[in-house]
Amino acid sequence: MDIKDSVHDHIEVRGVATDLLDTPLVQRLRHVRQLGTVTLVYPSANHTRFEHSLGVYHLADEALSHLNVEGQQAERVRAAALLHDVGHAPFSHNVESVVHRHTGKWHDDVHELLESGAVARVLSDHGLNPDAVADLVAGDGKLGQLVSGELDVDRMDYLVRDAHHTGVPYGTIDHERLVRELSFVDGELVLAEGNVQTAESLLVARALMTPTVYSHHTARISKSMLRRGAERLLDATDTTAEAMRRMDDHDLLVALRQCEATAETARRLTERDLLKRAVWAEMGDVPEALLERDHDGIAQAERDIAAEAEVDPADVILDVPSRPEIEETTSRVIVNGEIRPLGDQSTLVGALRAVQRDQWRLGVYAPEDVTERVGHAASRVLGLDIDGSLISDARPGVHTTLDDFHEGSG
């Protein structure tokens, strides 16, 4: 079977992948957006986990050929590549933390999804063990590094695909060279001699795409609203986290609309009537203890801010990102015949770590008419040093940044 793809041109689907393609688990991914609510910033970012999965399968197939991996081993990897995203909740990563808090499962924990049903039958018909395929999805073992690791084909596809569909050029990488230069040395997936810059391209692409696309402030606001809606849906109805995990984007929006406690969130997301930034604080302005708060601690802080500002607790969202990290720094490259982590070899790593820290922001979001009041209340409750922070997106005369010039900035 030959499929025309917007990124890789022609993708030849064969073997076990041909039969897996039309299973319900894989077809569901047609209705899960790759970038979740980022489409509210970049209108053309409507690509799905389905086409991404095809791209990952294609790059895995090419990598296997270059690595001379054949037979059942190769078929297991091809199956894992096509199935690697079937564990995603609706809107991709946007509500994953909610699901994980209730189920203990991340999107790459797919053992129970593959152990029965149509996918299990297809895998068994091709002589493949579903548990072994699920292990590869989780990145286990030597070949699992191809599917989930620092040099995985998942990353190679989504950076190029996300850049293509958003129109942002920063994610452009030479994925064909990356695939060609992969090698196994003592069971470790590495880039061959002379490819430090090739490895750096992944690092730089991710570092540039994060603030421009993945962590754009409008995407963060809408993601936080969706996450809050998902939490309320679980609290207010008999919907389980396991059931939510198997929804697609449309299912979740319908469920939010039909629940009185979440109908307003659904309306705001559908009509793009988003909350605004009441606070946008740099890392240096945030007390260290606040960065360590768990979900319950953040929820309590939201209630305290609402009480201080005398607004409905439902109108305050506190968004505390995790500390910045660059996973690609542990990618391994061969330099002078020796395997070295990229972080030990590249002088770019230190600079990019500093850039990520500079770009980190804590957000407090609220309806437009109360953002200034909530912003000042938040600064008092959280103990923020507000000199370098934005207080209230809605106040006339606030400063703008390059992020504000993308379509539909919040």
C-alpha positions, 0 to 999 in steps of 0.5 A, a space after each residue: 500500500 502506498 500513501 501520499 504524505 505531506 512531509 515524506 511524500 510517498 510512504 509504503 505500508 507493508 507487512 503487519 502495518 497494512 493490517 494494523 492500519 484499519 484497526 479501531 485503535 489506529 483509526 481513532 488517531 485520525 480524530 486526535 490532533 497532534 498539537 492539541 489546542 495549538 490550532 488556536 494559535 496556528 490555524 493550519 496546525 490541524 494535523 493528527 496523531 494518525 498521520 504522525 504515526 505513519 511518518 514514524 512508521 516510515 522513518 522506523 522502516 528506513 532506519 531498520 534498513 540502514 541498521 540491517 535489522 530484518 525479519 520478526 525483529 524488524 516487524 516488531 519495531 514497525 508495529 511499535 512505530 505505527 502503534 506508539 501513540 495509541 495510548 494518547 488521551 484526547 488533545 494529545 498531551 493536553 490532558 495527559 497529566 489528568 489521566 495519569 493522576 487517576 490511572 498511573 498511566 502515561 501515553 506510552 503505557 499501552 500493554 493493556 490496549 494491545 493485549 486484546 481486540 483487533 490489534 492483538 489479533 493482527 499481531 498474533 496473526 503475524 507471529 508477534 507478541 503484543 507484550 513485546 511490541 508494547 515494550 518497544 513502545 515504552 522504549 525498552 530494550 535495544 530496538 526500543 531506543 528507535 521508537 522512544 529515546 533521545 534519537 528516536 524517529 518519533 522526535 524526527 517526525 514530529 519536529 518536521 511535521 509540526 514545523 510544516 503544518 504551523 508554517 514555522 521554519 524552526 523545526 526543520 531538520 535533516 531527518 534523512 541524514 539523522 536516520 542514515 547516521 544511526 548506529 548501534 554500539 554496545 547496544 546503545 543507539 548513537 550517531 556515527 563519527 562526524 555528526 555532532 552538528 547533526 545531533 545539535 540540529 535536533 537540540 536547536 530545533 526543539 529549543 526554537 519550537 518550544 517557545 514559538 509553538 509548544 509553549 506559546 502563551 495562548 496554547 498554554 492558556 487554552 491547554 490549562 483551561 482544557 485540563 481544568 475542564 477535564 478535571 471537573 468532568 471527572 469530579 462532576 460525572 461518572 466519567 472515568 479517567 480510563 474512559 476519558 483516555 479512550 475518547 477522541 477530541 470530539 468526544 471530550 468536547 461533547 462531554 464538556 458541553 453536556 456537563 453543567 460544571 464544564 459547559 462554560 469551559 467548552 463554550 470558551 474553547 469552542 468560541 476561542 473566548 479564552 482567559 487572559 494572563 493575569 501574571 506572566 512571571 519569569 523564573 527569577 521572580 518566583 519563590 523556589 518553593 512554588 516550583 515544587 508544589 504538587 497538584 493539590 498545592 497548586 489547587 490550594 494556591 488558586 483558591 487563595 488567590 481567588 479569595 484574595 481577589 474576591 472572585 469565583 475560584 473557578 475563574 483562577 488558573 495557576 500554571 506552573 511549568 516544570 523546570 526547563 530541561 533539554 532531553 536531547 543533551 543525552 543523545 550519544 555521538 561518536 567523537 574520535 572513536 569514543 561514545 560521548 553524550 552530546 551535553 559533554 561535547 557541544 558548547 551549544 548546550 550551556 547556552 540553550 539551557 540558559 535560554 530555556 531558563 530565560 524563556 520559562 514563565 509562570 502563568 496566572 489566568 483569569 477572565 479579562 474583566 478581573 485580570 488586573 485584580 487577580 494579578 495583584 492578588 496572585 503576586 501577594 499570595 504567591 510572593 512574586 517579585 513582580 518587577 520583571 513580570 507582566 501583570 494583566 494582559 488586559 490592561 491598556 499599554 502592557 508590553 508586547 513580545 514577538 509571541 504576541 504577533 502570531 495569529 490569535 494571540 491570547 
